[in-house]
Amino acid sequence: MADADFARLALPHLDAAFALARWLVRDRATAEDLVQDAMVRALTYFASFKGGDARAWLLRIVRNAAYDRLARARDAREDALDPEGAHAGLATSDPDPEAAFAAGEDNARLRAALAALPVELRECLVLRELEEMSYRDIARITEVPVGTVMSRLFRARQMLVEVGRKLAAKEPGAKESGARERLT
């Protein structure tokens, strides 16, 4: 019965677990391994789950596993950016190839700007903006006060805009065109 409960509570959050792992470790294969390890941990310790938000509980396990993996890899400097990107292969609804190309460039700039953020800021931003989690849930997952989450989100958004401006300024033709001054 415990396996059925685990499947009912944890499996619906696999996509969120992978998305968080992917943004934290920035490597698709490592993220897949990380989620697998986290699911094994979650199943092993499922008896200690006291109820409440299973998504926040699972994402905390994924976060802790990611930080463990990043700490081990820090010396080897294997924390590299995945050239595929987090959303590679997504179809666009726009039939205009030029618009699709521009959207792809915007996505690449956004991925680069997110990757440039410190991991503590990036995780809060991903949990809030991509996973649409509440400040309270983010605080539980990251094990910091809600005020710290709010501060990290503020700093992450500021840094994201600044990094986006710098990336846009480096592009050819950026000085002639004022439209390239913003990331989005």
MDAnalysis code that builds the backbone (N, CA, C; Angstrom):
import MDAnalysis as mda
import numpy as np

u = mda.Universe.empty(552, n_residues=184, atom_resindex=np.repeat(np.arange(184), 3), trajectory=True)
u.add_TopologyAttr("name", ["N", "CA", "C"] * 184)
u.add_TopologyAttr("resid", np.arange(1, 185))
u.add_TopologyAttr("resname", ["MET", "ALA", "ASP", "ALA", "ASP", "PHE", "ALA", "ARG", "LEU", "ALA", "LEU", "PRO", "HIS", "LEU", "ASP", "ALA", "ALA", "PHE", "ALA", "LEU", "ALA", "ARG", "TRP", "LEU", "VAL", "ARG", "ASP", "ARG", "ALA", "THR", "ALA", "GLU", "ASP", "LEU", "VAL", "GLN", "ASP", "ALA", "MET", "VAL", "ARG", "ALA", "LEU", "THR", "TYR", "PHE", "ALA", "SER", "PHE", "LYS", "GLY", "GLY", "ASP", "ALA", "ARG", "ALA", "TRP", "LEU", "LEU", "ARG", "ILE", "VAL", "ARG", "ASN", "ALA", "ALA", "TYR", "ASP", "ARG", "LEU", "ALA", "ARG", "ALA", "ARG", "ASP", "ALA", "ARG", "GLU", "ASP", "ALA", "LEU", "ASP", "PRO", "GLU", "GLY", "ALA", "HIS", "ALA", "GLY", "LEU", "ALA", "THR", "SER", "ASP", "PRO", "ASP", "PRO", "GLU", "ALA", "ALA", "PHE", "ALA", "ALA", "GLY", "GLU", "ASP", "ASN", "ALA", "ARG", "LEU", "ARG", "ALA", "ALA", "LEU", "ALA", "ALA", "LEU", "PRO", "VAL", "GLU", "LEU", "ARG", "GLU", "CYS", "LEU", "VAL", "LEU", "ARG", "GLU", "LEU", "GLU", "GLU", "MET", "SER", "TYR", "ARG", "ASP", "ILE", "ALA", "ARG", "ILE", "THR", "GLU", "VAL", "PRO", "VAL", "GLY", "THR", "VAL", "MET", "SER", "ARG", "LEU", "PHE", "ARG", "ALA", "ARG", "GLN", "MET", "LEU", "VAL", "GLU", "VAL", "GLY", "ARG", "LYS", "LEU", "ALA", "ALA", "LYS", "GLU", "PRO", "GLY", "ALA", "LYS", "GLU", "SER", "GLY", "ALA", "ARG", "GLU", "ARG", "LEU", "THR"])
u.atoms.positions = np.array([
    [0.817, -1.196, 0.000],
    [0.000, 0.000, 0.000],
    [0.862, 1.262, 0.000],
    [2.005, 1.229, 0.677],
    [2.870, 2.403, 0.734],
    [3.388, 2.759, -0.652],
    [3.687, 1.762, -1.501],
    [4.157, 2.036, -2.853],
    [3.079, 2.734, -3.679],
    [1.835, 2.324, -3.494],
    [0.729, 2.958, -4.219],
    [0.548, 4.404, -3.748],
    [0.674, 4.634, -2.450],
    [0.574, 5.997, -1.927],
    [1.705, 6.862, -2.464],
    [2.901, 6.294, -2.487],
    [4.049, 7.028, -3.011],
    [3.809, 7.390, -4.474],
    [3.367, 6.436, -5.254],
    [3.114, 6.686, -6.673],
    [2.046, 7.766, -6.849],
    [1.012, 7.711, -6.060],
    [-0.082, 8.678, -6.160],
    [0.378, 10.087, -5.774],
    [1.250, 10.199, -4.764],
    [1.663, 11.514, -4.266],
    [2.893, 12.080, -4.979],
    [3.849, 11.245, -5.306],
    [5.127, 11.748, -5.828],
    [5.205, 11.783, -7.352],
    [4.689, 10.774, -8.021],
    [4.863, 10.688, -9.470],
    [4.269, 11.863, -10.252],
    [3.172, 12.460, -9.820],
    [2.674, 13.621, -10.572],
    [3.647, 14.809, -10.587],
    [4.640, 14.787, -9.727],
    [5.573, 15.914, -9.620],
    [6.934, 15.619, -10.256],
    [7.013, 14.558, -11.052],
    [8.274, 14.205, -11.704],
    [8.759, 15.298, -12.654],
    [7.847, 15.888, -13.413],
    [8.250, 16.954, -14.342],
    [8.824, 18.149, -13.592],
    [8.190, 18.530, -12.495],
    [8.702, 19.650, -11.692],
    [10.055, 19.302, -11.090],
    [10.214, 18.046, -10.655],
    [11.490, 17.602, -10.090],
    [12.591, 17.679, -11.142],
    [12.283, 17.227, -12.356],
    [13.283, 17.271, -13.418],
    [13.607, 18.716, -13.789],
    [12.587, 19.564, -13.883],
    [12.828, 20.966, -14.246],
    [13.743, 21.641, -13.221],
    [13.477, 21.420, -11.950],
    [14.328, 22.015, -10.919],
    [15.749, 21.465, -11.007],
    [15.867, 20.156, -11.128],
    [17.201, 19.542, -11.232],
    [17.942, 20.070, -12.457],
    [17.240, 20.198, -13.554],
    [17.842, 20.666, -14.803],
    [18.382, 22.082, -14.661],
    [17.622, 22.946, -13.998],
    [18.072, 24.318, -13.823],
    [19.192, 24.417, -12.795],
    [19.205, 23.529, -11.824],
    [20.253, 23.598, -10.799],
    [21.587, 23.058, -11.302],
    [21.564, 21.913, -11.982],
    [22.834, 21.303, -12.399],
    [23.232, 21.659, -13.824],
    [22.299, 22.181, -14.607],
    [22.547, 22.667, -15.965],
    [23.084, 21.607, -16.913],
    [22.698, 20.360, -16.680],
    [23.102, 19.273, -17.571],
    [21.981, 18.244, -17.576],
    [21.455, 17.948, -18.745],
    [20.292, 17.081, -18.875],
    [20.538, 15.686, -18.299],
    [21.648, 15.056, -18.675],
    [21.927, 13.695, -18.201],
    [22.121, 13.668, -16.683],
    [22.828, 14.657, -16.156],
    [23.028, 14.738, -14.707],
    [21.696, 14.962, -14.003],
    [20.850, 15.792, -14.581],
    [19.526, 16.046, -13.994],
    [18.686, 14.774, -13.967],
    [18.756, 13.989, -15.034],
    [18.012, 12.724, -15.066],
    [18.501, 11.785, -13.971],
    [19.823, 11.667, -13.841],
    [20.389, 10.827, -12.778],
    [19.991, 11.354, -11.405],
    [20.027, 12.644, -11.261],
    [19.707, 13.284, -9.992],
    [18.258, 13.014, -9.578],
    [17.348, 13.131, -10.518],
    [15.932, 12.870, -10.220],
    [15.736, 11.402, -9.866],
    [16.428, 10.531, -10.571],
    [16.327, 9.102, -10.246],
    [16.823, 8.855, -8.814],
    [17.958, 9.423, -8.463],
    [18.482, 9.279, -7.101],
    [17.517, 9.869, -6.070],
    [16.960, 11.020, -6.397],
    [16.027, 11.677, -5.471],
    [14.761, 10.840, -5.289],
    [14.282, 10.230, -6.353],
    [13.086, 9.389, -6.236],
    [13.376, 8.148, -5.386],
    [14.565, 7.601, -5.514],
    [14.938, 6.461, -4.665],
    [14.977, 6.903, -3.208],
    [15.579, 8.063, -2.956],
    [15.605, 8.596, -1.586],
    [14.193, 8.830, -1.061],
    [13.353, 9.418, -1.907],
    [11.983, 9.719, -1.502],
    [11.214, 8.442, -1.178],
    [11.377, 7.425, -1.998],
    [10.704, 6.152, -1.736],
    [11.241, 5.513, -0.462],
    [12.559, 5.579, -0.282],
    [13.179, 4.998, 0.906],
    [12.661, 5.652, 2.179],
    [12.519, 6.947, 2.156],
    [12.115, 7.686, 3.353],
    [10.652, 8.120, 3.323],
    [9.853, 7.492, 2.466],
    [8.447, 7.870, 2.348],
    [7.698, 7.690, 3.662],
    [8.102, 6.727, 4.464],
    [7.442, 6.500, 5.752],
    [7.570, 7.723, 6.670],
    [8.612, 8.537, 6.463],
    [8.792, 9.721, 7.301],
    [7.996, 10.923, 6.795],
    [7.367, 10.806, 5.619],
    [6.545, 11.894, 5.083],
    [5.317, 12.055, 5.971],
    [5.140, 13.248, 6.515],
    [4.077, 13.502, 7.489],
    [2.812, 14.077, 6.863],
    [2.723, 14.045, 5.567],
    [1.572, 14.644, 4.903],
    [1.908, 16.058, 4.491],
    [0.948, 16.784, 4.037],
    [1.199, 18.145, 3.575],
    [1.428, 18.161, 2.073],
    [2.244, 19.091, 1.641],
    [2.489, 19.292, 0.221],
    [3.565, 18.331, -0.273],
    [3.157, 17.305, -1.001],
    [4.098, 16.302, -1.512],
    [5.051, 16.920, -2.530],
    [4.585, 17.895, -3.283],
    [5.439, 18.548, -4.278],
    [6.609, 19.259, -3.605],
    [6.314, 20.031, -2.565],
    [7.376, 20.736, -1.848],
    [8.333, 19.741, -1.197],
    [7.809, 18.663, -0.643],
    [8.639, 17.631, -0.007],
    [9.582, 17.000, -1.034],
    [9.046, 16.632, -2.196],
    [9.861, 16.003, -3.231],
    [10.894, 16.979, -3.792],
    [10.501, 18.227, -4.028],
    [11.441, 19.207, -4.578],
    [12.551, 19.541, -3.586],
    [12.262, 19.453, -2.308],
    [13.321, 19.656, -1.309],
    [14.346, 18.524, -1.404],
    [13.869, 17.305, -1.597],
    [14.780, 16.160, -1.756],
    [15.621, 16.338, -3.013],
    [14.998, 16.768, -4.104],
    [15.725, 17.013, -5.356],
    [16.758, 18.109, -5.151],
    [16.371, 19.180, -4.492],
    [17.294, 20.292, -4.224],
    [18.489, 19.833, -3.409],
    [18.230, 19.093, -2.348],
    [19.331, 18.610, -1.509],
    [20.250, 17.674, -2.285],
    [19.669, 16.815, -3.101],
    [20.486, 15.914, -3.922],
    [21.317, 16.710, -4.928],
    [20.723, 17.760, -5.488],
    [21.460, 18.599, -6.444],
    [22.632, 19.297, -5.772],
    [22.389, 19.837, -4.587],
    [23.485, 20.501, -3.882],
    [24.585, 19.513, -3.497],
    [24.210, 18.311, -3.127],
    [25.222, 17.289, -2.843],
    [26.062, 17.009, -4.085],
    [25.393, 16.862, -5.215],
    [26.099, 16.568, -6.466],
    [26.965, 17.747, -6.884],
    [26.456, 18.969, -6.758],
    [27.245, 20.149, -7.127],
    [28.474, 20.299, -6.239],
    [28.325, 19.988, -4.972],
    [29.469, 20.085, -4.063],
    [30.551, 19.084, -4.466],
    [30.138, 17.891, -4.852],
    [31.124, 16.881, -5.279],
    [31.783, 17.269, -6.598],
    [31.023, 17.905, -7.479],
    [31.546, 18.250, -8.798],
    [32.302, 19.575, -8.815],
    [32.196, 20.349, -7.753],
    [32.804, 21.684, -7.741],
    [34.299, 21.611, -8.020],
    [34.986, 20.669, -7.432],
    [36.427, 20.549, -7.632],
    [36.763, 20.185, -9.070],
    [35.936, 19.373, -9.680],
    [36.195, 18.930, -11.051],
    [35.699, 19.943, -12.084],
    [34.901, 20.908, -11.641],
    [34.336, 21.933, -12.522],
    [33.561, 21.328, -13.695],
    [32.697, 20.358, -13.385],
    [31.874, 19.720, -14.402],
    [30.518, 20.375, -14.536],
    [30.329, 21.505, -13.893],
    [29.054, 22.207, -13.907],
    [28.972, 23.061, -15.178],
    [28.736, 22.398, -16.321],
    [28.751, 23.083, -17.612],
    [27.341, 23.304, -18.149],
    [27.200, 24.288, -19.005],
    [25.906, 24.612, -19.597],
    [25.590, 23.619, -20.712],
    [24.385, 23.109, -20.749],
    [23.929, 22.173, -21.774],
    [23.611, 22.939, -23.054],
    [24.285, 22.616, -24.156],
    [24.032, 23.350, -25.382],
    [22.635, 23.117, -25.951],
    [21.974, 22.024, -25.561],
    [20.622, 21.764, -26.053],
    [19.634, 22.773, -25.508],
    [19.844, 23.221, -24.284],
    [18.914, 24.133, -23.640],
    [17.775, 23.371, -23.001],
    [17.110, 24.019, -22.075],
    [16.045, 23.368, -21.319],
    [14.803, 23.130, -22.157],
    [14.599, 23.935, -23.169],
    [13.364, 23.813, -23.923],
    [13.642, 23.512, -25.395],
    [14.762, 22.852, -25.679],
    [15.096, 22.529, -27.057],
    [14.057, 21.584, -27.629],
    [13.742, 21.786, -28.866],
    [12.828, 20.879, -29.540],
    [11.360, 21.234, -29.374],
    [11.050, 22.300, -28.648],
    [9.652, 22.687, -28.508],
    [9.183, 23.330, -29.811],
    [8.040, 22.922, -30.256],
    [7.501, 23.468, -31.493],
    [6.935, 24.858, -31.231],
    [7.013, 25.704, -32.234],
    [6.438, 27.032, -32.119],
    [5.120, 27.062, -32.880],
    [4.192, 27.840, -32.390],
    [2.907, 27.951, -33.068],
    [2.958, 29.014, -34.169],
    [4.058, 29.746, -34.252],
    [4.204, 30.811, -35.229],
    [4.716, 30.226, -36.551],
    [3.947, 30.366, -37.636],
    [4.397, 29.803, -38.905],
    [5.492, 30.629, -39.569],
    [5.753, 31.836, -39.080],
    [6.748, 32.720, -39.657],
    [8.141, 32.280, -39.208],
    [8.998, 31.827, -40.128],
    [10.336, 31.357, -39.743],
    [11.191, 32.434, -39.078],
    [11.043, 33.683, -39.524],
    [11.821, 34.762, -38.921],
    [11.421, 34.977, -37.464],
    [10.125, 34.931, -37.190],
    [9.640, 35.081, -35.816],
    [10.091, 33.896, -34.964],
    [10.069, 32.698, -35.536],
    [10.520, 31.512, -34.804],
    [12.009, 31.625, -34.491],
    [12.787, 32.134, -35.447],
    [14.220, 32.308, -35.215],
    [14.471, 33.337, -34.113],
    [13.740, 34.448, -34.153],
    [13.890, 35.495, -33.129],
    [13.505, 34.957, -31.754],
    [12.429, 34.160, -31.695],
    [12.021, 33.559, -30.420],
    [13.105, 32.621, -29.904],
    [13.720, 31.879, -30.800],
    [14.816, 30.991, -30.407],
    [16.003, 31.766, -29.859],
    [16.308, 32.905, -30.476],
    [17.390, 33.759, -29.974],
    [17.056, 34.299, -28.592],
    [15.794, 34.713, -28.403],
    [15.363, 35.218, -27.095],
    [15.483, 34.123, -26.040],
    [15.066, 32.908, -26.385],
    [15.177, 31.786, -25.445],
    [16.631, 31.500, -25.101],
    [17.509, 31.578, -26.091],
    [18.931, 31.337, -25.836],
    [19.500, 32.409, -24.911],
    [19.114, 33.679, -25.128],
    [19.578, 34.760, -24.250],
    [19.051, 34.572, -22.834],
    [17.788, 34.160, -22.721],
    [17.203, 33.945, -21.401],
    [17.913, 32.800, -20.685],
    [18.176, 31.686, -21.390],
    [18.901, 30.563, -20.780],
    [20.291, 30.989, -20.334],
    [20.967, 31.777, -21.159],
    [22.311, 32.243, -20.799],
    [22.260, 33.168, -19.590],
    [21.267, 34.041, -19.554],
    [21.129, 34.955, -18.412],
    [20.806, 34.180, -17.138],
    [19.918, 33.193, -17.211],
    [19.601, 32.363, -16.046],
    [20.828, 31.582, -15.583],
    [21.576, 31.049, -16.531],
    [22.762, 30.262, -16.184],
    [23.818, 31.121, -15.496],
    [23.819, 32.423, -15.774],
    [24.807, 33.321, -15.174],
    [24.475, 33.667, -13.721],
    [23.242, 33.394, -13.294],
    [22.858, 33.695, -11.911],
    [23.491, 32.713, -10.935],
    [23.820, 33.157, -9.737],
    [24.275, 32.218, -8.695],
    [23.163, 31.199, -8.421],
    [23.549, 29.985, -8.083],
    [22.584, 28.891, -7.946],
    [21.495, 29.198, -6.919],
    [21.813, 29.898, -5.833],
    [20.811, 30.215, -4.813],
    [19.719, 31.126, -5.368],
    [20.115, 32.056, -6.227],
    [19.139, 32.963, -6.831],
    [18.374, 32.264, -7.949],
    [19.105, 31.470, -8.745],
    [18.482, 30.764, -9.866],
    [17.407, 29.801, -9.380],
    [17.679, 29.066, -8.285],
    [16.692, 28.096, -7.813],
    [15.411, 28.789, -7.356],
    [15.535, 29.919, -6.658],
    [14.339, 30.651, -6.221],
    [13.547, 31.151, -7.427],
    [14.240, 31.684, -8.420],
    [13.569, 32.206, -9.604],
    [12.873, 31.090, -10.379],
    [13.539, 29.961, -10.536],
    [12.938, 28.833, -11.254],
    [11.714, 28.308, -10.509],
    [11.828, 28.164, -9.195],
    [10.695, 27.664, -8.417],
    [9.506, 28.618, -8.475],
    [9.768, 29.910, -8.452],
    [8.681, 30.886, -8.450],
    [8.089, 31.094, -9.847],
    [8.941, 31.361, -10.818],
    [8.450, 31.760, -12.139],
    [8.125, 30.587, -13.055],
    [8.885, 29.517, -12.988],
    [8.631, 28.383, -13.871],
    [7.738, 27.333, -13.219],
    [7.934, 27.096, -11.937],
    [7.122, 26.109, -11.226],
    [5.929, 26.732, -10.516],
    [5.859, 28.061, -10.515],
    [4.753, 28.821, -9.943],
    [4.449, 28.434, -8.491],
    [5.502, 28.286, -7.704],
    [5.345, 27.924, -6.306],
    [5.201, 29.181, -5.445],
    [4.556, 29.024, -4.304],
    [4.381, 30.146, -3.383],
    [5.700, 30.431, -2.662],
    [5.800, 31.630, -2.106],
    [6.992, 31.984, -1.334],
    [7.180, 31.009, -0.171],
    [6.095, 30.643, 0.464],
    [6.162, 29.739, 1.618],
    [6.717, 28.372, 1.201],
    [6.251, 27.843, 0.057],
    [6.755, 26.554, -0.412],
    [8.228, 26.644, -0.803],
    [8.601, 27.741, -1.434],
    [10.010, 27.930, -1.802],
    [10.865, 27.989, -0.538],
    [10.369, 28.674, 0.485],
    [11.099, 28.764, 1.753],
    [11.282, 27.375, 2.361],
    [10.244, 26.547, 2.295],
    [10.359, 25.174, 2.819],
    [11.390, 24.372, 2.040],
    [11.352, 24.488, 0.726],
    [12.269, 23.720, -0.118],
    [13.710, 24.161, 0.097],
    [13.937, 25.464, 0.123],
    [15.303, 25.989, 0.230],
    [15.786, 26.107, 1.669],
    [14.882, 25.885, 2.612],
    [15.205, 25.925, 4.042],
    [15.738, 27.286, 4.482],
    [15.087, 28.341, 3.980],
    [15.404, 29.712, 4.392],
    [14.087, 30.421, 4.718],
    [14.135, 31.531, 5.467],
    [12.905, 32.279, 5.763],
    [12.271, 32.867, 4.503],
    [10.975, 33.138, 4.574],
    [10.243, 33.709, 3.445],
    [10.866, 35.043, 3.025],
    [11.300, 35.836, 3.984],
    [11.940, 37.113, 3.660],
    [13.194, 36.929, 2.819],
    [13.938, 35.884, 3.083],
    [15.137, 35.592, 2.296],
    [14.751, 35.184, 0.877],
    [13.677, 34.423, 0.752],
    [13.181, 34.055, -0.587],
    [12.823, 35.309, -1.364],
    [12.107, 36.210, -0.727],
    [11.708, 37.453, -1.396],
    [12.927, 38.271, -1.804],
    [13.917, 38.335, -0.937],
    [15.138, 39.067, -1.236],
    [15.895, 38.425, -2.398],
    [15.981, 37.098, -2.374],
    [16.675, 36.389, -3.454],
    [15.964, 36.576, -4.788],
    [14.638, 36.556, -4.766],
    [13.888, 36.781, -5.998],
    [14.122, 38.193, -6.533],
    [14.132, 39.167, -5.655],
    [14.380, 40.542, -6.062],
    [15.762, 40.667, -6.699],
    [16.775, 40.112, -6.010],
    [18.141, 40.183, -6.544],
    [18.269, 39.399, -7.847],
    [17.614, 38.239, -7.921],
    [17.680, 37.429, -9.142],
    [17.077, 38.182, -10.321],
    [15.953, 38.824, -10.099],
    [15.305, 39.575, -11.182],
    [16.166, 40.750, -11.621],
    [16.773, 41.441, -10.653],
    [17.663, 42.561, -10.998],
    [18.856, 42.060, -11.812],
    [19.470, 40.981, -11.341],
    [20.639, 40.439, -12.039],
    [20.256, 39.910, -13.416],
    [19.089, 39.314, -13.540],
    [18.631, 38.782, -14.818],
    [18.497, 39.901, -15.843],
    [17.925, 41.014, -15.436],
    [17.786, 42.160, -16.332],
    [19.168, 42.693, -16.715],
    [20.053, 42.815, -15.737],
    [21.401, 43.340, -16.013],
    [22.187, 42.410, -16.936],
    [22.147, 41.113, -16.667],
    [22.843, 40.151, -17.528],
    [22.239, 40.186, -18.923],
    [20.924, 40.290, -19.004],
    [20.265, 40.370, -20.302],
    [20.707, 41.594, -21.091],
    [20.847, 42.710, -20.416],
    [21.324, 43.926, -21.087],
    [22.748, 43.749, -21.600],
    [23.586, 43.149, -20.781],
    [24.976, 42.936, -21.198],
    [25.055, 41.987, -22.387],
    [24.261, 40.913, -22.359],
    [24.255, 39.968, -23.477],
    [23.741, 40.624, -24.751],
    [22.690, 41.424, -24.625],
    [22.132, 42.102, -25.785],
    [23.126, 43.123, -26.346],
    [23.877, 43.790, -25.478],
    [24.849, 44.793, -25.927],
    [25.998, 44.150, -26.689],
    [26.296, 42.891, -26.403],
    [27.392, 42.187, -27.073],
    [27.021, 41.715, -28.469],
    [25.720, 41.706, -28.784],
    [25.276, 41.202, -30.083],
    [25.630, 42.190, -31.184],
    [25.938, 41.659, -32.384],
    [26.211, 42.547, -33.523],
    [24.994, 43.399, -33.836],
    [25.231, 44.660, -34.108],
    [24.146, 45.572, -34.455],
    [23.383, 46.103, -33.261],
    [23.804, 45.780, -32.057],
    [23.077, 46.213, -30.866],
    [23.126, 47.724, -30.698],
    [24.222, 48.361, -31.119],
    [24.355, 49.800, -30.945],
    [23.473, 50.573, -31.923],
    [23.277, 50.003, -33.129],
    [22.438, 50.674, -34.101],
    [20.967, 50.540, -33.736],
    [20.609, 49.477, -33.080],
    [19.203, 49.211, -32.794],
    [18.926, 49.328, -31.311],
    [18.070, 50.266, -30.940],
    [17.693, 50.418, -29.535],
    [16.791, 49.292, -29.060],
    [16.246, 48.521, -29.985],
    [15.314, 47.449, -29.622],
    [16.028, 46.301, -28.929],
    [17.318, 46.190, -29.113],
    [18.050, 45.071, -28.505],
    [18.509, 45.368, -27.089],
    [18.017, 46.439, -26.510],
    [18.438, 46.839, -25.175],
    [17.802, 46.029, -24.064],
    [16.792, 45.245, -24.389],
    [16.128, 44.481, -23.349],
    [16.180, 43.002, -23.683],
    [16.089, 42.182, -22.642],
    [16.193, 40.735, -22.820],
    [14.918, 40.158, -23.393],
    [13.788, 40.625, -22.909],
    [12.517, 40.000, -23.302],
    [11.900, 40.648, -24.502],
])
